[in-house]
Amino acid sequence: MESVWQSTKLGVVLAGAHYEDGMKQRNFNAVVEDPTAEQLQKFSSGIAKLGKDDTALGAQVTTTKAVTF
């Protein structure tokens, strides 16, 4: 069985009083194949700084691979 990477997507979860329910997820496409925890933390913190009083709570990484039998 062989797998081939196709794409990786990232969802950064932000908290802020100005969001409905207090949280919002910002989605990003075209992420590197296997981002490190340090890369995810730095990127999420940078995105939070762009918002008004936002705090990064975490990130969701989704990787798609094609598998052949």
Sequence and secondary structure as in RCSB ss.txt:
>XXXX:A:sequence
MESVWQSTKLGVVLAGAHYEDGMKQRNFNAVVEDPTAEQLQKFSSGIAKLGKDDTALGAQVTTTKAVTF
>XXXX:A:secstr
 EEEEEEEEEEEEEE TTSGGGEEEEEE S  SS  HHHHHHHHHHHHHHSSS EEEEEEEEEEEEEE 
